[in-house]
Amino acid sequence: MSELKAVQEAIEAKAKEVQTAVAAVQKQHDALDETVKTIGEEKGLLGKELEGTKKAFQDQVVKVSELENTVEDLVEKMTNAPGVARPAQTIGQLASSNMEGKSYQGGHMMLANFEGSLHTKSITSGGASAGAAVEPYVVPGITAEPDRPLTVRELLVTLTIATNSVEWVRELVYTNSAAPQAGEGAAKAESDITFEKQNSPVQTLAHWIAASRQVLSDSRSLQSFIDRRLVTGLKEVEEDQLLLGSGAGNNINGLVPQATSYNAGLNQSGDTKVDQLRRAIMQVSLNKHMTTAIVLNPEDWCDLELTKDGNNAYLFSNPVNPGEPRLWGKRVVEGLAMTSGDFLLGDFGNAATLWDREMATVRVAEQHANFFVENMVAILCEERLALTVEHPLGLVTGTLTATV
């Protein structure tokens, strides 16, 4: 009995040593945390940590490592003390701990003795074994389809309004009769201008989706995903409307429907698509405007960029070091909303104006159908805007032809 008591006392003494060592590790960790906090404050104020703080941090890291090693040694000694029961090792643990097999070259060799039953099933990732315990890695967030590049809005001058329509006056016919005076006392020439009042209504673009309150509360990534997808979807429709809106009903009257048609009489025999675009630029110039950009469908711009001469050298592009897409010195804008085979070019900054009544907003409400009692919400995204084309002659649209 006295021998057992001595063993118990030895174990208790080792346990106290372990507790003391663990407390020292915790204290050193707390000191290290304070030093890290100080480093953060110094970087925020000075842009770098002070040398004294940096040295203290390094010393504390070393101290923590030494104390943790001390704890491990004490635990090992306590575990190996006489009278302390140790858990049985598995076959894998026994085999890996038998280092004599490292240089083994062949033949038979006993790695370890194992006492116990071997009549157990193999552990696999199958459903009947450990499959249920194998969890896949969960990628954070939600993977979505890529957003469509939006280009038309940035071509236009954008102004803000606080009403539901834009009323403006456009010059309709201008007869310039300016001429030298016939003589002193003679009547001077009279010119004539007629005007036309125009009204462009503010239109609302909107859409919504339904979602449960639980899903929105439990997944912040879903919240941001819904916000982004709703706004992006709205902007894609905005681009379609600004470019091709018919003006019928509550549709915006877009740039292409209001632009001047390309004058096919400018074509010359043998003209290519590139020649045709140059003549359209000339048409804009003849209308006293300066072309700032050319809008093409990506397929059409690809065809033009791949144009080669007789030596297979590219005429309008450099595959190795491509620059900003340009043709005839004008910026080329690829728009997925642009109909393949058609083009729009002109003086976008002066010919048209985009009016923002309400920028895109996202709102959430329960007041829809039975959503309140079903714990559902409606997420609505909308914007209000108008488009005016003050100078239709400053924009020219047409269909590209391979040769004329």
Secondary structure, 3 states (H helix, E strand, C coil): CHHHHHHHHHHHHHHHHHHHHHHHHHHHHHHHHHHHHHHHHHHHHHCCCCHHHHHHHHHHHHHHHHHHHHHHHHHHHHHCCCCCCCCCCCHHHHHHHCHHHHHCCCCCCCCCCCCCCCCCCCCCCCCCCCHHHCCCCCCCCCCCCCCCCCCCHHHCEEEECCCCEEEEEEEEEEECCCCCCCCCCCCCCCCEEEEEEEEEECEEEEEEEEEEHHHHHHCHHHHHHHHHHHHHHHHHHHHHHHHHCECCCCCCECHHHHCEECCHHHCCCCCCHHHHHHHHHHHHHHCCCCCCEEEECHHHHHHHHCCECCCCCECCCCCCCCCCCEECCEEEEECCCCCCCEEEEECHHHHEEEEEEEEEEEEEECCCCCHHHHCEEEEEEEEEEEEEECCHHHEEEEECCCCC
